[in-house]
Amino acid sequence: MERRKFTREFKLEAVRLIKQRGVSFAQASQDLSVHVSQLRSWVKAFADDPQQAFPGQGQMKPEQAEIARLKREVIKLKAERDILRKATAYFAKEST
């Protein structure tokens, strides 16, 4: 079974349905055919950061993008460090 994907607009409308219209999570779940826990996570995500909630397909929040960039940089720097360690060991062995 393929995983269902929901658009940002659908998620925002579901949150509005619950928050502004006062529809219960259980009723919204039945009406929208979405699990209650999924609706709760959407409401929480919207409450945490309304501007960055539901960024879309493969888009990350700016903080997440920065963390990913820093992780890639750490991996690169560790590889460079390891190369330098090996070169140092090689030249130290050769000079003796």
PDB file of N, CA, C and O in Angstrom:
ATOM      1  N   MET A   1       0.837  -1.175   0.000  1.00  0.00           N
ATOM      2  CA  MET A   1       0.000   0.000   0.000  1.00  0.00           C
ATOM      3  C   MET A   1       0.888   1.248   0.000  1.00  0.00           C
ATOM      4  O   MET A   1       1.842   1.339   0.773  1.00  0.00           O
ATOM      5  N   GLU A   2       0.573   2.182  -0.852  1.00  0.00           N
ATOM      6  CA  GLU A   2       1.368   3.398  -0.980  1.00  0.00           C
ATOM      7  C   GLU A   2       0.991   4.391   0.122  1.00  0.00           C
ATOM      8  O   GLU A   2      -0.170   4.503   0.517  1.00  0.00           O
ATOM      9  N   ARG A   3       1.985   5.087   0.590  1.00  0.00           N
ATOM     10  CA  ARG A   3       1.778   6.084   1.636  1.00  0.00           C
ATOM     11  C   ARG A   3       1.022   7.278   1.056  1.00  0.00           C
ATOM     12  O   ARG A   3       1.345   7.760  -0.030  1.00  0.00           O
ATOM     13  N   ARG A   4       0.024   7.745   1.784  1.00  0.00           N
ATOM     14  CA  ARG A   4      -0.769   8.887   1.314  1.00  0.00           C
ATOM     15  C   ARG A   4      -0.001  10.184   1.543  1.00  0.00           C
ATOM     16  O   ARG A   4       0.689  10.345   2.550  1.00  0.00           O
ATOM     17  N   LYS A   5      -0.130  11.092   0.604  1.00  0.00           N
ATOM     18  CA  LYS A   5       0.516  12.394   0.714  1.00  0.00           C
ATOM     19  C   LYS A   5      -0.565  13.462   0.738  1.00  0.00           C
ATOM     20  O   LYS A   5      -1.540  13.401  -0.011  1.00  0.00           O
ATOM     21  N   PHE A   6      -0.375  14.439   1.614  1.00  0.00           N
ATOM     22  CA  PHE A   6      -1.350  15.511   1.745  1.00  0.00           C
ATOM     23  C   PHE A   6      -0.674  16.832   1.409  1.00  0.00           C
ATOM     24  O   PHE A   6       0.480  17.059   1.772  1.00  0.00           O
ATOM     25  N   THR A   7      -1.394  17.693   0.719  1.00  0.00           N
ATOM     26  CA  THR A   7      -0.850  18.996   0.365  1.00  0.00           C
ATOM     27  C   THR A   7      -0.837  19.909   1.587  1.00  0.00           C
ATOM     28  O   THR A   7      -1.519  19.665   2.583  1.00  0.00           O
ATOM     29  N   ARG A   8      -0.049  20.953   1.480  1.00  0.00           N
ATOM     30  CA  ARG A   8       0.029  21.932   2.564  1.00  0.00           C
ATOM     31  C   ARG A   8      -1.350  22.552   2.797  1.00  0.00           C
ATOM     32  O   ARG A   8      -1.754  22.763   3.941  1.00  0.00           O
ATOM     33  N   GLU A   9      -2.063  22.840   1.723  1.00  0.00           N
ATOM     34  CA  GLU A   9      -3.388  23.445   1.825  1.00  0.00           C
ATOM     35  C   GLU A   9      -4.364  22.531   2.562  1.00  0.00           C
ATOM     36  O   GLU A   9      -5.166  22.996   3.371  1.00  0.00           O
ATOM     37  N   PHE A  10      -4.293  21.234   2.281  1.00  0.00           N
ATOM     38  CA  PHE A  10      -5.166  20.276   2.954  1.00  0.00           C
ATOM     39  C   PHE A  10      -4.879  20.267   4.446  1.00  0.00           C
ATOM     40  O   PHE A  10      -5.802  20.264   5.259  1.00  0.00           O
ATOM     41  N   LYS A  11      -3.599  20.263   4.808  1.00  0.00           N
ATOM     42  CA  LYS A  11      -3.224  20.248   6.222  1.00  0.00           C
ATOM     43  C   LYS A  11      -3.666  21.527   6.922  1.00  0.00           C
ATOM     44  O   LYS A  11      -4.172  21.484   8.043  1.00  0.00           O
ATOM     45  N   LEU A  12      -3.476  22.660   6.260  1.00  0.00           N
ATOM     46  CA  LEU A  12      -3.894  23.928   6.853  1.00  0.00           C
ATOM     47  C   LEU A  12      -5.405  23.978   7.036  1.00  0.00           C
ATOM     48  O   LEU A  12      -5.893  24.469   8.054  1.00  0.00           O
ATOM     49  N   GLU A  13      -6.136  23.478   6.069  1.00  0.00           N
ATOM     50  CA  GLU A  13      -7.594  23.456   6.183  1.00  0.00           C
ATOM     51  C   GLU A  13      -8.040  22.516   7.306  1.00  0.00           C
ATOM     52  O   GLU A  13      -9.005  22.810   8.011  1.00  0.00           O
ATOM     53  N   ALA A  14      -7.349  21.398   7.474  1.00  0.00           N
ATOM     54  CA  ALA A  14      -7.674  20.475   8.566  1.00  0.00           C
ATOM     55  C   ALA A  14      -7.429  21.152   9.911  1.00  0.00           C
ATOM     56  O   ALA A  14      -8.231  21.007  10.834  1.00  0.00           O
ATOM     57  N   VAL A  15      -6.337  21.881  10.024  1.00  0.00           N
ATOM     58  CA  VAL A  15      -6.030  22.592  11.271  1.00  0.00           C
ATOM     59  C   VAL A  15      -7.085  23.669  11.521  1.00  0.00           C
ATOM     60  O   VAL A  15      -7.547  23.826  12.651  1.00  0.00           O
ATOM     61  N   ARG A  16      -7.469  24.407  10.487  1.00  0.00           N
ATOM     62  CA  ARG A  16      -8.507  25.439  10.634  1.00  0.00           C
ATOM     63  C   ARG A  16      -9.830  24.834  11.077  1.00  0.00           C
ATOM     64  O   ARG A  16     -10.543  25.402  11.904  1.00  0.00           O
ATOM     65  N   LEU A  17     -10.146  23.674  10.515  1.00  0.00           N
ATOM     66  CA  LEU A  17     -11.385  22.986  10.860  1.00  0.00           C
ATOM     67  C   LEU A  17     -11.434  22.699  12.363  1.00  0.00           C
ATOM     68  O   LEU A  17     -12.470  22.873  13.005  1.00  0.00           O
ATOM     69  N   ILE A  18     -10.322  22.266  12.902  1.00  0.00           N
ATOM     70  CA  ILE A  18     -10.261  21.908  14.320  1.00  0.00           C
ATOM     71  C   ILE A  18     -10.174  23.152  15.202  1.00  0.00           C
ATOM     72  O   ILE A  18     -10.902  23.271  16.187  1.00  0.00           O
ATOM     73  N   LYS A  19      -9.285  24.073  14.848  1.00  0.00           N
ATOM     74  CA  LYS A  19      -9.025  25.233  15.700  1.00  0.00           C
ATOM     75  C   LYS A  19     -10.119  26.298  15.606  1.00  0.00           C
ATOM     76  O   LYS A  19     -10.616  26.758  16.634  1.00  0.00           O
ATOM     77  N   GLN A  20     -10.496  26.693  14.408  1.00  0.00           N
ATOM     78  CA  GLN A  20     -11.415  27.815  14.248  1.00  0.00           C
ATOM     79  C   GLN A  20     -12.877  27.402  14.319  1.00  0.00           C
ATOM     80  O   GLN A  20     -13.706  28.113  14.888  1.00  0.00           O
ATOM     81  N   ARG A  21     -13.182  26.268  13.747  1.00  0.00           N
ATOM     82  CA  ARG A  21     -14.583  25.837  13.727  1.00  0.00           C
ATOM     83  C   ARG A  21     -14.947  24.987  14.938  1.00  0.00           C
ATOM     84  O   ARG A  21     -16.126  24.721  15.175  1.00  0.00           O
ATOM     85  N   GLY A  22     -13.964  24.564  15.696  1.00  0.00           N
ATOM     86  CA  GLY A  22     -14.243  23.815  16.917  1.00  0.00           C
ATOM     87  C   GLY A  22     -14.656  22.374  16.704  1.00  0.00           C
ATOM     88  O   GLY A  22     -15.267  21.773  17.588  1.00  0.00           O
ATOM     89  N   VAL A  23     -14.340  21.806  15.555  1.00  0.00           N
ATOM     90  CA  VAL A  23     -14.665  20.404  15.282  1.00  0.00           C
ATOM     91  C   VAL A  23     -13.714  19.531  16.095  1.00  0.00           C
ATOM     92  O   VAL A  23     -12.524  19.830  16.196  1.00  0.00           O
ATOM     93  N   SER A  24     -14.234  18.464  16.668  1.00  0.00           N
ATOM     94  CA  SER A  24     -13.386  17.576  17.477  1.00  0.00           C
ATOM     95  C   SER A  24     -12.416  16.813  16.578  1.00  0.00           C
ATOM     96  O   SER A  24     -12.635  16.665  15.376  1.00  0.00           O
ATOM     97  N   PHE A  25     -11.347  16.338  17.193  1.00  0.00           N
ATOM     98  CA  PHE A  25     -10.366  15.553  16.441  1.00  0.00           C
ATOM     99  C   PHE A  25     -11.019  14.296  15.870  1.00  0.00           C
ATOM    100  O   PHE A  25     -10.750  13.916  14.730  1.00  0.00           O
ATOM    101  N   ALA A  26     -11.869  13.658  16.655  1.00  0.00           N
ATOM    102  CA  ALA A  26     -12.517  12.422  16.209  1.00  0.00           C
ATOM    103  C   ALA A  26     -13.418  12.681  14.999  1.00  0.00           C
ATOM    104  O   ALA A  26     -13.402  11.920  14.032  1.00  0.00           O
ATOM    105  N   GLN A  27     -14.202  13.763  15.062  1.00  0.00           N
ATOM    106  CA  GLN A  27     -15.101  14.074  13.952  1.00  0.00           C
ATOM    107  C   GLN A  27     -14.313  14.470  12.703  1.00  0.00           C
ATOM    108  O   GLN A  27     -14.642  14.041  11.598  1.00  0.00           O
ATOM    109  N   ALA A  28     -13.271  15.290  12.877  1.00  0.00           N
ATOM    110  CA  ALA A  28     -12.436  15.695  11.743  1.00  0.00           C
ATOM    111  C   ALA A  28     -11.749  14.479  11.134  1.00  0.00           C
ATOM    112  O   ALA A  28     -11.597  14.383   9.916  1.00  0.00           O
ATOM    113  N   SER A  29     -11.336  13.555  11.991  1.00  0.00           N
ATOM    114  CA  SER A  29     -10.691  12.336  11.518  1.00  0.00           C
ATOM    115  C   SER A  29     -11.634  11.541  10.610  1.00  0.00           C
ATOM    116  O   SER A  29     -11.225  11.055   9.556  1.00  0.00           O
ATOM    117  N   GLN A  30     -12.866  11.416  11.015  1.00  0.00           N
ATOM    118  CA  GLN A  30     -13.853  10.698  10.199  1.00  0.00           C
ATOM    119  C   GLN A  30     -14.155  11.452   8.909  1.00  0.00           C
ATOM    120  O   GLN A  30     -14.220  10.858   7.833  1.00  0.00           O
ATOM    121  N   ASP A  31     -14.340  12.762   9.027  1.00  0.00           N
ATOM    122  CA  ASP A  31     -14.704  13.557   7.852  1.00  0.00           C
ATOM    123  C   ASP A  31     -13.602  13.576   6.799  1.00  0.00           C
ATOM    124  O   ASP A  31     -13.876  13.524   5.600  1.00  0.00           O
ATOM    125  N   LEU A  32     -12.354  13.650   7.259  1.00  0.00           N
ATOM    126  CA  LEU A  32     -11.227  13.790   6.338  1.00  0.00           C
ATOM    127  C   LEU A  32     -10.529  12.475   6.009  1.00  0.00           C
ATOM    128  O   LEU A  32      -9.644  12.435   5.155  1.00  0.00           O
ATOM    129  N   SER A  33     -10.924  11.402   6.684  1.00  0.00           N
ATOM    130  CA  SER A  33     -10.291  10.083   6.513  1.00  0.00           C
ATOM    131  C   SER A  33      -8.793  10.143   6.817  1.00  0.00           C
ATOM    132  O   SER A  33      -7.961   9.612   6.081  1.00  0.00           O
ATOM    133  N   VAL A  34      -8.485  10.807   7.926  1.00  0.00           N
ATOM    134  CA  VAL A  34      -7.108  10.930   8.398  1.00  0.00           C
ATOM    135  C   VAL A  34      -7.096  10.475   9.854  1.00  0.00           C
ATOM    136  O   VAL A  34      -8.020  10.781  10.609  1.00  0.00           O
ATOM    137  N   HIS A  35      -6.066   9.754  10.247  1.00  0.00           N
ATOM    138  CA  HIS A  35      -5.988   9.254  11.615  1.00  0.00           C
ATOM    139  C   HIS A  35      -5.894  10.408  12.608  1.00  0.00           C
ATOM    140  O   HIS A  35      -5.305  11.449  12.316  1.00  0.00           O
ATOM    141  N   VAL A  36      -6.479  10.209  13.774  1.00  0.00           N
ATOM    142  CA  VAL A  36      -6.516  11.248  14.809  1.00  0.00           C
ATOM    143  C   VAL A  36      -5.106  11.695  15.195  1.00  0.00           C
ATOM    144  O   VAL A  36      -4.861  12.891  15.356  1.00  0.00           O
ATOM    145  N   SER A  37      -4.181  10.749  15.345  1.00  0.00           N
ATOM    146  CA  SER A  37      -2.822  11.117  15.749  1.00  0.00           C
ATOM    147  C   SER A  37      -2.141  11.984  14.690  1.00  0.00           C
ATOM    148  O   SER A  37      -1.327  12.847  15.021  1.00  0.00           O
ATOM    149  N   GLN A  38      -2.470  11.757  13.432  1.00  0.00           N
ATOM    150  CA  GLN A  38      -1.906  12.586  12.359  1.00  0.00           C
ATOM    151  C   GLN A  38      -2.444  14.007  12.458  1.00  0.00           C
ATOM    152  O   GLN A  38      -1.696  14.973  12.305  1.00  0.00           O
ATOM    153  N   LEU A  39      -3.730  14.128  12.711  1.00  0.00           N
ATOM    154  CA  LEU A  39      -4.325  15.455  12.885  1.00  0.00           C
ATOM    155  C   LEU A  39      -3.699  16.185  14.074  1.00  0.00           C
ATOM    156  O   LEU A  39      -3.416  17.381  14.002  1.00  0.00           O
ATOM    157  N   ARG A  40      -3.488  15.459  15.156  1.00  0.00           N
ATOM    158  CA  ARG A  40      -2.870  16.082  16.338  1.00  0.00           C
ATOM    159  C   ARG A  40      -1.455  16.570  16.023  1.00  0.00           C
ATOM    160  O   ARG A  40      -1.055  17.639  16.483  1.00  0.00           O
ATOM    161  N   SER A  41      -0.706  15.807  15.254  1.00  0.00           N
ATOM    162  CA  SER A  41       0.654  16.230  14.918  1.00  0.00           C
ATOM    163  C   SER A  41       0.623  17.452  14.004  1.00  0.00           C
ATOM    164  O   SER A  41       1.491  18.318  14.112  1.00  0.00           O
ATOM    165  N   TRP A  42      -0.359  17.540  13.106  1.00  0.00           N
ATOM    166  CA  TRP A  42      -0.484  18.720  12.247  1.00  0.00           C
ATOM    167  C   TRP A  42      -0.806  19.957  13.070  1.00  0.00           C
ATOM    168  O   TRP A  42      -0.229  21.022  12.852  1.00  0.00           O
ATOM    169  N   VAL A  43      -1.728  19.816  14.018  1.00  0.00           N
ATOM    170  CA  VAL A  43      -2.097  20.948  14.872  1.00  0.00           C
ATOM    171  C   VAL A  43      -0.904  21.396  15.695  1.00  0.00           C
ATOM    172  O   VAL A  43      -0.679  22.595  15.856  1.00  0.00           O
ATOM    173  N   LYS A  44      -0.131  20.446  16.222  1.00  0.00           N
ATOM    174  CA  LYS A  44       1.054  20.779  17.017  1.00  0.00           C
ATOM    175  C   LYS A  44       2.110  21.467  16.154  1.00  0.00           C
ATOM    176  O   LYS A  44       2.710  22.455  16.575  1.00  0.00           O
ATOM    177  N   ALA A  45       2.335  20.951  14.957  1.00  0.00           N
ATOM    178  CA  ALA A  45       3.321  21.557  14.054  1.00  0.00           C
ATOM    179  C   ALA A  45       2.921  22.981  13.698  1.00  0.00           C
ATOM    180  O   ALA A  45       3.771  23.869  13.624  1.00  0.00           O
ATOM    181  N   PHE A  46       1.633  23.199  13.479  1.00  0.00           N
ATOM    182  CA  PHE A  46       1.159  24.539  13.151  1.00  0.00           C
ATOM    183  C   PHE A  46       1.273  25.468  14.353  1.00  0.00           C
ATOM    184  O   PHE A  46       1.613  26.641  14.199  1.00  0.00           O
ATOM    185  N   ALA A  47       0.995  24.957  15.539  1.00  0.00           N
ATOM    186  CA  ALA A  47       1.087  25.773  16.752  1.00  0.00           C
ATOM    187  C   ALA A  47       2.536  26.152  17.048  1.00  0.00           C
ATOM    188  O   ALA A  47       2.799  27.255  17.527  1.00  0.00           O
ATOM    189  N   ASP A  48       3.472  25.254  16.770  1.00  0.00           N
ATOM    190  CA  ASP A  48       4.890  25.517  17.040  1.00  0.00           C
ATOM    191  C   ASP A  48       5.439  26.622  16.153  1.00  0.00           C
ATOM    192  O   ASP A  48       6.151  27.505  16.633  1.00  0.00           O
ATOM    193  N   ASP A  49       5.119  26.584  14.866  1.00  0.00           N
ATOM    194  CA  ASP A  49       5.646  27.570  13.923  1.00  0.00           C
ATOM    195  C   ASP A  49       4.719  27.683  12.719  1.00  0.00           C
ATOM    196  O   ASP A  49       4.899  26.965  11.736  1.00  0.00           O
ATOM    197  N   PRO A  50       3.732  28.572  12.778  1.00  0.00           N
ATOM    198  CA  PRO A  50       2.751  28.664  11.685  1.00  0.00           C
ATOM    199  C   PRO A  50       3.368  29.003  10.327  1.00  0.00           C
ATOM    200  O   PRO A  50       2.882  28.523   9.303  1.00  0.00           O
ATOM    201  N   GLN A  51       4.413  29.808  10.294  1.00  0.00           N
ATOM    202  CA  GLN A  51       5.011  30.203   9.025  1.00  0.00           C
ATOM    203  C   GLN A  51       5.763  29.051   8.357  1.00  0.00           C
ATOM    204  O   GLN A  51       5.732  28.918   7.134  1.00  0.00           O
ATOM    205  N   GLN A  52       6.435  28.222   9.151  1.00  0.00           N
ATOM    206  CA  GLN A  52       7.254  27.142   8.596  1.00  0.00           C
ATOM    207  C   GLN A  52       6.580  25.775   8.674  1.00  0.00           C
ATOM    208  O   GLN A  52       7.197  24.765   8.336  1.00  0.00           O
ATOM    209  N   ALA A  53       5.325  25.728   9.113  1.00  0.00           N
ATOM    210  CA  ALA A  53       4.629  24.439   9.206  1.00  0.00           C
ATOM    211  C   ALA A  53       4.368  23.888   7.817  1.00  0.00           C
ATOM    212  O   ALA A  53       4.022  24.632   6.900  1.00  0.00           O
ATOM    213  N   PHE A  54       4.531  22.607   7.670  1.00  0.00           N
ATOM    214  CA  PHE A  54       4.253  21.890   6.423  1.00  0.00           C
ATOM    215  C   PHE A  54       5.045  22.472   5.258  1.00  0.00           C
ATOM    216  O   PHE A  54       4.448  23.014   4.328  1.00  0.00           O
ATOM    217  N   PRO A  55       6.360  22.377   5.283  1.00  0.00           N
ATOM    218  CA  PRO A  55       7.177  23.006   4.243  1.00  0.00           C
ATOM    219  C   PRO A  55       7.001  22.405   2.854  1.00  0.00           C
ATOM    220  O   PRO A  55       7.314  23.067   1.865  1.00  0.00           O
ATOM    221  N   GLY A  56       6.523  21.199   2.749  1.00  0.00           N
ATOM    222  CA  GLY A  56       6.278  20.651   1.411  1.00  0.00           C
ATOM    223  C   GLY A  56       7.222  19.525   1.062  1.00  0.00           C
ATOM    224  O   GLY A  56       7.892  18.958   1.924  1.00  0.00           O
ATOM    225  N   GLN A  57       7.261  19.214  -0.209  1.00  0.00           N
ATOM    226  CA  GLN A  57       7.981  18.048  -0.696  1.00  0.00           C
ATOM    227  C   GLN A  57       9.484  18.261  -0.625  1.00  0.00           C
ATOM    228  O   GLN A  57      10.064  18.982  -1.437  1.00  0.00           O
ATOM    229  N   GLY A  58      10.102  17.625   0.355  1.00  0.00           N
ATOM    230  CA  GLY A  58      11.540  17.650   0.459  1.00  0.00           C
ATOM    231  C   GLY A  58      12.124  18.949   0.952  1.00  0.00           C
ATOM    232  O   GLY A  58      13.345  19.071   1.044  1.00  0.00           O
ATOM    233  N   GLN A  59      11.305  19.917   1.269  1.00  0.00           N
ATOM    234  CA  GLN A  59      11.817  21.183   1.762  1.00  0.00           C
ATOM    235  C   GLN A  59      11.975  21.101   3.264  1.00  0.00           C
ATOM    236  O   GLN A  59      11.123  20.561   3.969  1.00  0.00           O
ATOM    237  N   MET A  60      13.072  21.643   3.737  1.00  0.00           N
ATOM    238  CA  MET A  60      13.340  21.613   5.164  1.00  0.00           C
ATOM    239  C   MET A  60      13.179  23.001   5.749  1.00  0.00           C
ATOM    240  O   MET A  60      13.267  24.012   5.054  1.00  0.00           O
ATOM    241  N   LYS A  61      12.944  23.015   7.034  1.00  0.00           N
ATOM    242  CA  LYS A  61      12.959  24.284   7.744  1.00  0.00           C
ATOM    243  C   LYS A  61      14.387  24.806   7.702  1.00  0.00           C
ATOM    244  O   LYS A  61      15.323  24.016   7.583  1.00  0.00           O
ATOM    245  N   PRO A  62      14.577  26.118   7.795  1.00  0.00           N
ATOM    246  CA  PRO A  62      15.932  26.671   7.732  1.00  0.00           C
ATOM    247  C   PRO A  62      16.882  26.054   8.763  1.00  0.00           C
ATOM    248  O   PRO A  62      18.054  25.821   8.466  1.00  0.00           O
ATOM    249  N   GLU A  63      16.380  25.791   9.966  1.00  0.00           N
ATOM    250  CA  GLU A  63      17.236  25.188  10.996  1.00  0.00           C
ATOM    251  C   GLU A  63      17.667  23.782  10.595  1.00  0.00           C
ATOM    252  O   GLU A  63      18.817  23.398  10.804  1.00  0.00           O
ATOM    253  N   GLN A  64      16.749  23.021  10.024  1.00  0.00           N
ATOM    254  CA  GLN A  64      17.076  21.661   9.606  1.00  0.00           C
ATOM    255  C   GLN A  64      18.069  21.676   8.454  1.00  0.00           C
ATOM    256  O   GLN A  64      18.968  20.837   8.400  1.00  0.00           O
ATOM    257  N   ALA A  65      17.916  22.614   7.540  1.00  0.00           N
ATOM    258  CA  ALA A  65      18.846  22.716   6.413  1.00  0.00           C
ATOM    259  C   ALA A  65      20.243  23.068   6.913  1.00  0.00           C
ATOM    260  O   ALA A  65      21.233  22.528   6.419  1.00  0.00           O
ATOM    261  N   GLU A  66      20.329  23.965   7.884  1.00  0.00           N
ATOM    262  CA  GLU A  66      21.622  24.349   8.451  1.00  0.00           C
ATOM    263  C   GLU A  66      22.274  23.170   9.166  1.00  0.00           C
ATOM    264  O   GLU A  66      23.481  22.964   9.039  1.00  0.00           O
ATOM    265  N   ILE A  67      21.498  22.402   9.909  1.00  0.00           N
ATOM    266  CA  ILE A  67      22.023  21.216  10.595  1.00  0.00           C
ATOM    267  C   ILE A  67      22.543  20.212   9.577  1.00  0.00           C
ATOM    268  O   ILE A  67      23.619  19.646   9.771  1.00  0.00           O
ATOM    269  N   ALA A  68      21.809  19.979   8.507  1.00  0.00           N
ATOM    270  CA  ALA A  68      22.237  19.038   7.470  1.00  0.00           C
ATOM    271  C   ALA A  68      23.531  19.513   6.815  1.00  0.00           C
ATOM    272  O   ALA A  68      24.430  18.712   6.559  1.00  0.00           O
ATOM    273  N   ARG A  69      23.625  20.818   6.544  1.00  0.00           N
ATOM    274  CA  ARG A  69      24.837  21.378   5.935  1.00  0.00           C
ATOM    275  C   ARG A  69      26.025  21.201   6.870  1.00  0.00           C
ATOM    276  O   ARG A  69      27.115  20.831   6.434  1.00  0.00           O
ATOM    277  N   LEU A  70      25.814  21.465   8.153  1.00  0.00           N
ATOM    278  CA  LEU A  70      26.905  21.319   9.127  1.00  0.00           C
ATOM    279  C   LEU A  70      27.338  19.863   9.284  1.00  0.00           C
ATOM    280  O   LEU A  70      28.524  19.586   9.459  1.00  0.00           O
ATOM    281  N   LYS A  71      26.394  18.939   9.223  1.00  0.00           N
ATOM    282  CA  LYS A  71      26.742  17.516   9.306  1.00  0.00           C
ATOM    283  C   LYS A  71      27.597  17.103   8.112  1.00  0.00           C
ATOM    284  O   LYS A  71      28.567  16.361   8.268  1.00  0.00           O
ATOM    285  N   ARG A  72      27.237  17.587   6.911  1.00  0.00           N
ATOM    286  CA  ARG A  72      28.044  17.277   5.724  1.00  0.00           C
ATOM    287  C   ARG A  72      29.451  17.858   5.875  1.00  0.00           C
ATOM    288  O   ARG A  72      30.433  17.217   5.501  1.00  0.00           O
ATOM    289  N   GLU A  73      29.545  19.061   6.417  1.00  0.00           N
ATOM    290  CA  GLU A  73      30.845  19.696   6.615  1.00  0.00           C
ATOM    291  C   GLU A  73      31.690  18.932   7.625  1.00  0.00           C
ATOM    292  O   GLU A  73      32.898  18.795   7.436  1.00  0.00           O
ATOM    293  N   VAL A  74      31.076  18.435   8.692  1.00  0.00           N
ATOM    294  CA  VAL A  74      31.799  17.656   9.692  1.00  0.00           C
ATOM    295  C   VAL A  74      32.360  16.385   9.067  1.00  0.00           C
ATOM    296  O   VAL A  74      33.505  16.017   9.328  1.00  0.00           O
ATOM    297  N   ILE A  75      31.564  15.717   8.247  1.00  0.00           N
ATOM    298  CA  ILE A  75      32.030  14.495   7.582  1.00  0.00           C
ATOM    299  C   ILE A  75      33.232  14.800   6.696  1.00  0.00           C
ATOM    300  O   ILE A  75      34.214  14.058   6.697  1.00  0.00           O
ATOM    301  N   LYS A  76      33.152  15.894   5.938  1.00  0.00           N
ATOM    302  CA  LYS A  76      34.257  16.289   5.061  1.00  0.00           C
ATOM    303  C   LYS A  76      35.512  16.610   5.866  1.00  0.00           C
ATOM    304  O   LYS A  76      36.610  16.180   5.511  1.00  0.00           O
ATOM    305  N   LEU A  77      35.350  17.358   6.940  1.00  0.00           N
ATOM    306  CA  LEU A  77      36.509  17.724   7.767  1.00  0.00           C
ATOM    307  C   LEU A  77      37.147  16.513   8.439  1.00  0.00           C
ATOM    308  O   LEU A  77      38.369  16.453   8.573  1.00  0.00           O
ATOM    309  N   LYS A  78      36.336  15.555   8.859  1.00  0.00           N
ATOM    310  CA  LYS A  78      36.882  14.333   9.459  1.00  0.00           C
ATOM    311  C   LYS A  78      37.690  13.546   8.427  1.00  0.00           C
ATOM    312  O   LYS A  78      38.745  12.999   8.746  1.00  0.00           O
ATOM    313  N   ALA A  79      37.195  13.491   7.196  1.00  0.00           N
ATOM    314  CA  ALA A  79      37.927  12.783   6.141  1.00  0.00           C
ATOM    315  C   ALA A  79      39.264  13.477   5.880  1.00  0.00           C
ATOM    316  O   ALA A  79      40.293  12.816   5.739  1.00  0.00           O
ATOM    317  N   GLU A  80      39.249  14.809   5.816  1.00  0.00           N
ATOM    318  CA  GLU A  80      40.496  15.547   5.607  1.00  0.00           C
ATOM    319  C   GLU A  80      41.465  15.316   6.761  1.00  0.00           C
ATOM    320  O   GLU A  80      42.663  15.137   6.539  1.00  0.00           O
ATOM    321  N   ARG A  81      40.960  15.318   7.983  1.00  0.00           N
ATOM    322  CA  ARG A  81      41.798  15.078   9.151  1.00  0.00           C
ATOM    323  C   ARG A  81      42.441  13.692   9.080  1.00  0.00           C
ATOM    324  O   ARG A  81      43.630  13.538   9.356  1.00  0.00           O
ATOM    325  N   ASP A  82      41.651  12.693   8.710  1.00  0.00           N
ATOM    326  CA  ASP A  82      42.174  11.330   8.625  1.00  0.00           C
ATOM    327  C   ASP A  82      43.267  11.222   7.562  1.00  0.00           C
ATOM    328  O   ASP A  82      44.261  10.525   7.762  1.00  0.00           O
ATOM    329  N   ILE A  83      43.085  11.909   6.436  1.00  0.00           N
ATOM    330  CA  ILE A  83      44.107  11.894   5.390  1.00  0.00           C
ATOM    331  C   ILE A  83      45.395  12.518   5.903  1.00  0.00           C
ATOM    332  O   ILE A  83      46.484  11.998   5.660  1.00  0.00           O
ATOM    333  N   LEU A  84      45.269  13.629   6.610  1.00  0.00           N
ATOM    334  CA  LEU A  84      46.457  14.296   7.152  1.00  0.00           C
ATOM    335  C   LEU A  84      47.156  13.431   8.204  1.00  0.00           C
ATOM    336  O   LEU A  84      48.385  13.409   8.264  1.00  0.00           O
ATOM    337  N   ARG A  85      46.394  12.725   9.024  1.00  0.00           N
ATOM    338  CA  ARG A  85      47.003  11.821  10.012  1.00  0.00           C
ATOM    339  C   ARG A  85      47.817  10.730   9.317  1.00  0.00           C
ATOM    340  O   ARG A  85      48.937  10.421   9.724  1.00  0.00           O
ATOM    341  N   LYS A  86      47.236  10.153   8.263  1.00  0.00           N
ATOM    342  CA  LYS A  86      47.934   9.097   7.538  1.00  0.00           C
ATOM    343  C   LYS A  86      49.187   9.628   6.860  1.00  0.00           C
ATOM    344  O   LYS A  86      50.223   8.964   6.844  1.00  0.00           O
ATOM    345  N   ALA A  87      49.087  10.836   6.296  1.00  0.00           N
ATOM    346  CA  ALA A  87      50.260  11.427   5.636  1.00  0.00           C
ATOM    347  C   ALA A  87      51.334  11.724   6.651  1.00  0.00           C
ATOM    348  O   ALA A  87      52.512  11.500   6.374  1.00  0.00           O
ATOM    349  N   THR A  88      50.971  12.220   7.819  1.00  0.00           N
ATOM    350  CA  THR A  88      51.932  12.515   8.879  1.00  0.00           C
ATOM    351  C   THR A  88      52.633  11.241   9.333  1.00  0.00           C
ATOM    352  O   THR A  88      53.850  11.222   9.518  1.00  0.00           O
ATOM    353  N   ALA A  89      51.862  10.188   9.508  1.00  0.00           N
ATOM    354  CA  ALA A  89      52.430   8.908   9.924  1.00  0.00           C
ATOM    355  C   ALA A  89      53.365   8.367   8.843  1.00  0.00           C
ATOM    356  O   ALA A  89      54.426   7.829   9.161  1.00  0.00           O
ATOM    357  N   TYR A  90      52.991   8.499   7.590  1.00  0.00           N
ATOM    358  CA  TYR A  90      53.802   8.012   6.497  1.00  0.00           C
ATOM    359  C   TYR A  90      55.154   8.752   6.441  1.00  0.00           C
ATOM    360  O   TYR A  90      56.214   8.133   6.350  1.00  0.00           O
ATOM    361  N   PHE A  91      55.084  10.081   6.497  1.00  0.00           N
ATOM    362  CA  PHE A  91      56.337  10.860   6.415  1.00  0.00           C
ATOM    363  C   PHE A  91      57.183  10.716   7.674  1.00  0.00           C
ATOM    364  O   PHE A  91      58.410  10.788   7.597  1.00  0.00           O
ATOM    365  N   ALA A  92      56.569  10.518   8.811  1.00  0.00           N
ATOM    366  CA  ALA A  92      57.326  10.304  10.050  1.00  0.00           C
ATOM    367  C   ALA A  92      58.067   8.973   9.991  1.00  0.00           C
ATOM    368  O   ALA A  92      59.200   8.857  10.456  1.00  0.00           O
ATOM    369  N   LYS A  93      57.417   7.986   9.419  1.00  0.00           N
ATOM    370  CA  LYS A  93      58.041   6.657   9.290  1.00  0.00           C
ATOM    371  C   LYS A  93      59.187   6.715   8.286  1.00  0.00           C
ATOM    372  O   LYS A  93      60.214   6.068   8.490  1.00  0.00           O
ATOM    373  N   GLU A  94      59.032   7.463   7.226  1.00  0.00           N
ATOM    374  CA  GLU A  94      60.049   7.541   6.182  1.00  0.00           C
ATOM    375  C   GLU A  94      61.285   8.301   6.629  1.00  0.00           C
ATOM    376  O   GLU A  94      62.384   7.999   6.163  1.00  0.00           O
ATOM    377  N   SER A  95      61.145   9.271   7.513  1.00  0.00           N
ATOM    378  CA  SER A  95      62.298  10.067   7.941  1.00  0.00           C
ATOM    379  C   SER A  95      63.173   9.308   8.946  1.00  0.00           C
ATOM    380  O   SER A  95      64.308   9.717   9.190  1.00  0.00           O
ATOM    381  N   THR A  96      62.690   8.251   9.514  1.00  0.00           N
ATOM    382  CA  THR A  96      63.487   7.485  10.488  1.00  0.00           C
ATOM    383  C   THR A  96      64.280   6.384   9.862  1.00  0.00           C
ATOM    384  O   THR A  96      64.992   5.663  10.560  1.00  0.00           O
TER     385      THR A  96
END
